[in-house]
Structures are given as C-alpha cells and as structure tokens.
Amino acid sequence: MEEQRQDKARMSALEYHEFPRPGKLEVRATKPLANGRDLSRAYSPGVAEACIEIKNNPADAARYTARGNLVAVVSNGSAVLGLGNIGPLASKPVMEGKAVLFKKFANIDCFDLEIAESDPEKLAAIVQSLEPSFGAINLEDIKAPECFIVEKLCREKMNIPVFHDDQHGTAIVVGAAATNALRVVGKKFEDIKIVSTGGGAAGIACLNMLLKLGVKRENVWLCDLHGLVYEGRTEDMNPQKAAYAQKSDLRALDQVIDGADMFLGLSGPGVLKKEMVAKMADRPVIFALANPTPEIMPEEALEVAPNAVIATGRSDFPNQVNNVLCFPFIFRGALDVGATQINDEMQLACIEGIAALARATTAAEAAAAYSGEKLTFGPDYLIPKPFDPRLIGVVSTAVAKAAMESGVATRPIEDLNAYKRKLDGSVFRSALIMRPVFEASALAARKIVFAEGEDERVLRAANAMLEETTDVPILIGRPEVIEMRAERAGLPIRPHVDFQIVNPENDPRYREYWETYHDLMARRGVTPDLARAIMRTNTTAIAAVMVHRGEAESMICGTFGQYSWHLNYIEQVLGRDGLSPHGALSMVILEDGPLFIADTQVNNHPTPEQIALSAIGAARHVRRFGLVPHVALCSHSQFGNLDTDSGRRMRAAMQILENREVDFNFDGEMHVDAALDPEIRARIFPASKLEGAANVLIFSGTDTASGVRNILKHRANGLEVGPILMGMGNRAHIVTPSITARGLLNMSAIAGTPVTHYQ
C-alpha cells in the first residue's frame, strides 16, 4: 500500500511538471506591443533613449528596466536537496521552483541559471559577470566548502546583494524559531548549551547566526560524520568547521549531548537516538531538520522528553523550518531600497520580524490555508506559516529599515509606513482601495453588531477591528461557544472582556428587545409569543432591534442563509425608521482596478425609479473610495436600438437622472463592452455623455448583476468587497456566505463610517 502511495505521488509530481506545458516558468511582456508605435518605443529607435539615460546615470537602470526587481537563482547542482551532486541540468526543476516561490510570495521576477562549473573561483567569476543583468543573486545548492568561497568572492567584488540561501536563509529561519523556542521554555541564548550535527554550509551558517543572537562560542559542540570537531583534528576539516573545534577528550555525539539545552541537526536520518535525548537538559529544544527523514522522529523524542519543543524540516509536523519564510521577503526589502548587500543587520531584522509575527494573532488567510491546525503561539507554533500574507509587509519593511540604518541602501524609502501599506496591498488586494474608508471610519468609534457572532470569520474580523480600528464590535451568540472558538482559533479576544456579547439564550435585555419588536410588528400579525420566539432565535432581528434602539450604529449579517431572508427582518425593523433599501452594490477588485456592480441582490426586476436610485447610491459610495464615478446603465438594448423591457426601463431611469441633475457622469442604455471601452462606444454613439471607461455598471435585474459579479470573481480572479446595502443610511449590511474574515473587516469599516461622510 505504501509503495502504491509513493508511486502515485511520484506520478503526480511528474505530471505537475509536464502539463499543461513543460516547466513552471514563462516570460511575459509588461508593455503593449500591438502596433508600429509600440514597436518604435519598445525597440529601435525609442529604446535608445533609455540606453542613454542609463549610460549617464547607471542607477536609472532601476527606472527603465526590470533589473531592480530581477533576481538570478544560480546553482551548479553540486548539493541539491538530499540528492547530492546531480549536476546543473538535473537541478533545473529545483531552481525553477525557487523562482516560482520568489514570484508567488514577493512578486520578484526571477531567472534560474544552472551553470556547469565546479571550480569555485571560476563559478564566482561567472556570477560576478552577471551583475549588469540582475538586482541581486541567490546562490543555491552549491556544496560546502566551495559555497563559502563562491559567496565570499562575489560579495567582495559585487555591488548588489549576493545571498546563499542554503546558508543564510536556513540560519535566519532557525534563528527565528530558536528565539521563540527559548521564549517558550524560559531560557536565554547566552545560557544554553548547543550540540549540532552537520558541518555543511547550512549547519555552519546556523551556528554563526546563533552566536550573533547571543550564544557563547564555548557552549557550542559541533559533530559530523567523524564525531566531535575538536582541536587538533585533521580528518575532513576546513576553516569553517575549525572555528567550532572544542578543546576536549570527548569524541562522540552520545558523549557530548549530556546536559544540552538545544540539539541542532542538519545532517541525516536517525542520528539522534532516544537515549541521547534522555541525557539532554529539562525542556530541551530539538531542531531535527534533515529531509525527508529527520535526525529523530518527533514522537520518539517525546517518548523520553514529553516537554521537548521540536522543529523539523517537514510540513507534516509542527514547526516546519522552511526557507520560504525568509528569502522572498529579505530580497524584497533589499531590492526596494537598492541595497548593495544583505548584511548582518538586515538578517537580524528578518529574524525578529518572523519571530514577532508568530507571537502575534494568526492571520485569517493563514488559518484558512491550514484548516484544522491550531495556529497559536506555543510549543507547536514557533514560526509563521509560509502562506501568512503578513510576512511580506512585516519582514520586508524590517529588512528595508535595517538596510537604510546600516548604510547599504542606495534608494532609501522616505515613508516606511506607506511602504508597508503598499506591500500589504500586494497581498491584501483590498488594502489600498479601502484605505480612504478606513481613514474615514477612524474619525468616530462606532459600535458594529455582528448577527452571527459565533462564526470564526466574525471572530477574526472582530479581533482585527480591535487591533486596527477605533470601532467597537458587538457579537450576538452564546458566550461559551464564542470563547471556545476564539481559543481554538488562537485569538486573544474573550467575551465580556474585549467586546460586548448579546446572548440570545439569556440576556438581561431580552424583555426590552421582544417588546420593542412586538411594538413594531404588532399590526403585522406578530403576537407577543412570536416576538419572544424571534428574539430567542433570530440573531438578524436581534441586531436590527439593537440598531433601532441606538445600542449600535450599524449591523452586519449574512454569513449564512439567504440574502432576502435577512433583508426581510432588516426592513421590518429599520424600515420603520424612514429607511428603504434600493439596491446592493458590489465592488470587484480586478488586476486593472475596481469595478462596481449594482443591483446584485435587492430588486429582481427594478423599476426605473429603483434603477435611478441605485445609480445615485452607487456614485455616492464610489466617492467614498476616493474615486470618480463613471456610471453606465447596461442593457441588451444599446442607445435605443431595441424595444426591450430592460431597454425601456433603462431609458426611463436615464430620464429620471437627467431631471434630477445628478452630479456624476452617466449614460445608457448600452452593452457592457461599450461601457468599458470608450473606442467601441465612440464608434457606436459618438455623442455619448459617458467619459472614459465606466467603473460603475448598473443592470436591470439581479440575475444579470449577480451573474456578472460571480463571473468576475471566479474567472477574472476578482476580489469582492460588499455587497453594500444602499438606502439604509449605513445602518445595516448583508454579506454573502462566501465572505472571508478580511471581507468582514472591510465591511465593518464601511459600516463604521459616519453617515455624514457619504451623504
């Protein structure tokens, strides 16, 4: 069975590399090349202008070429994974994979260069000759001790960062994990005894880094295949190992492990035995990082040391020491400030950024990517997960700051906070477009009640609100369930301490709530008994009553159930306050910017008046995001060419908007392609009043609007913000069940904006 499983996994990996096209990389142009004018600018004669500028000022290469965001992954294939010296050609899948990780995690462009050269001095000379092409060099899978020579020669002669990831990337992640492991076990770097196996590049680099973090040189005991590295040993020695030679008569790992606080393994399977672990100090830290089989399996170590803190290099155990936590983000920060090297200060900043992130609340996106795992700082969660989207903002900003402070940055960043927001915006695509809304929301601390307070997404959104905004979350739900789920999700928030709870099963305001609801609904067939039942079971109605009574400024519901069901209760309660829903507006963030779509939920077959109100409301909300609205009324009919129902209603809505002399640009009725492409519109109807490409599409029915929204989300990789319920004075919003925790945070900011800011 195991053999079949392994064979299936092997075939799956091979198919992944072969189909739908061989390899994992391709090259794409970033500029249009559609006509003669484009060609004359991309190549001769226009390209000469960029060449002249760079000749006059070499730093301008970062302005006019891709060099400032281009890294070379260079290897001679002499130490590839656990495969050994398989040569440069066979190493290419690994180097392509490294390039993919650069792009995925930090949006860094990358070329993999596999070089057939084993002489370290000649290899260094080849790498040095690449400097005009690249902004940085990532050396990869070059065996020791040659890797030390190559890196040293390159760093001495090159004016761009040269980083051997097998050494320094591993050392940084080990440093971050060790920082937090010692915090968990209550020990300090300067006090611990470390025993390490593996005298290769990664092992030596990790020990060097641990010394920088405070470990004392005399407390480090390095072993390799031949036993302890001791003074006077001549077998298989080099200067890097010799730096850790101990003056001792001991020779074997079993002899030196006694009383060790930390084991650092970068060697091979089964090196550390249970009997050795039993000799270690209380609460030992064991980093068994050999892949695919560690120096000791975690369950074996825990048999003799139940309180041990363990890390491995594998993803199927807690605390995977993975270089991807480091290299994309340290290069991102280095490239963005034009660093001439990646120095100790930048590496230490990277360590602290990674370690601090693990101690912070886990990102909702990371929790979703690792569903079922408890991502709470402690023995089983020492370092963040690779898919934690906060890594780029936290780590790259820390690296950039360290580069500037240490004097190696050639393009210093003036506003690091703005830089971090930009980085966050590259992974949280809604971050930049939502910024004006969050800023407006910060002007007043508004109470936002969440109807489905037991949902983990709501808990994460509430936690983020408390960390990032001035708004106050109120959660409807059972306190014991909320507390249990918050703890399971690794969130520090607790009911009645960090936020208010409304418990439908037992709340002192229950009588006031059902009486309020009964007063509002008594002449619509709601008896006192029914009002009592609804206030015990219907959290949407409870939230609406709270807003009606002034106990909250706005409510958010809809993480489960039908939109229309929630809307019914909101209209029952808040509709009595002179409010009437007239449309739902969804913003879909695409690669080239946001597109607003209405009405996606409320009116299945809107009247001309309702269409006009949707257009007015949409324009008002678009301005909240700092954008100028360009509104297109969309229909199968185009500028009167068809006598269809939707065309007639759109033309009537056009007349209403014209009579009201609204203060935004609009036109219709038209096809969507005409709305989005001014050239098409100009050919069909040169007299159109709509300027430029429309950013607001108003449809004649929810079927069409919702369909377009979902197509953009699932086929164009669009990210939805909303839907925003228009017409309710920002007192209620109904989301959809597919919403994420980040989406709920965005909606809380929209709900948290005082009504005067968008009317």
Secondary structure, 3 states (H helix, E strand, C coil): CHHHHHHHHHHHHHHHHHCCCCCCCCCCCCCCCCCHHHHHHHCCCCHHHHHHHHHHCHHHHHHHCHHHHEEEEEECCCCECCCECCCHHHHHHHHHHHHHHHHHHHCCEEEEEECCCCCHHHHHHHHHCCCCCCCEEEECCCCCCHHHHHHHHHHHHCCCCEEEHHHHHHHHHHHHHHHHHHHHHCCCHHHCCEEEECCCHHHHHHHHHHHHCCCCHHHEEEEECCEECECCCCCCCCHHHHCCCECCCCCCHHHHCCCCCEEEECCCCCCCCHHHHHHCCCCCEEEECCCCCCCCCHHHHHHHCCCCEEEECCCCCCCECCHHHCHHHHHHHHHHCCECCCCHHHHHHHHHHHHHHHHCCCCHHHHHHCCCCCCCCECCECCCCCCCCCHHHHHHHHHHHHHHHCCCECCCCCCHHHHHHHHHHHHCCCHHHHHHHHHHHCCCCCEEEECCCCCHHHHHHHHHHHHHCCCEEEEECCHHHHHHHHHHCCCCCCECCCEEEECCCCCCCHHHHHHHHHHHHHHHCCCHHHHHHHHHHCHHHHHHHHHHCCCCCEEEECCCCCHHHHHHHHHHHHHHHCCCCCEEEEEEEECCEEEEEECCCCCCCCCHHHHHHHHHHHHHHHHHCCCCCEEEEECCCCCCCCCCHHHHHHHHHHHHHHHHCCCCEEEEEECHHHHHCHHHHHHHCCCCCCCCCCCEEECCCHHHHHHHHHHHHHHCCCEEEEEEEECCCCCEEECCCCCCHHHHHHHHHHHCCCHHHCC
